[in-house]
Amino acid sequence: MNRLSALHCKALPKGSPALDAGSARSLLTELATGWAISSDGTELVREFKFADFYRTMSFVNAVAHVANVEDHHPDLEIGYSRCKVRYSTHSVGGLSDNDFICAARIDDLDA
């Protein structure tokens, strides 16, 4: 468990500022290898690989639980043995601490 995964998401009203590029890059260093910030700086993305469909769906269900508890929901692209997770905070139009907190919690699942 790292510092970020010990935190909880906070509601961010529409129009709240997104993280600046430097802050986002700094938070990225606290996550497991594999996470990346999209080229336009608005998404945090990682693709996870699994041995089979059952393990993929088990991971998806665990991510759904994290999303429910934190009330912060990723976009998921699911295939037989993979799941791509994309976080972005729509109310700020980019990245927020919430995206990195949830990513850290997912890192804990994958450990």
Secondary structure, DSSP 8 states (H G I E B T S, - for coil): --TGGGS------TT-----HHHHHHHHTTS-TT-EE-TTSS-EEEEEE-SSHHHHHHHHHHHHHHHHHHT---EEEEETTEEEEEE-BTTTTB--HHHHHHHHHHHHHH-
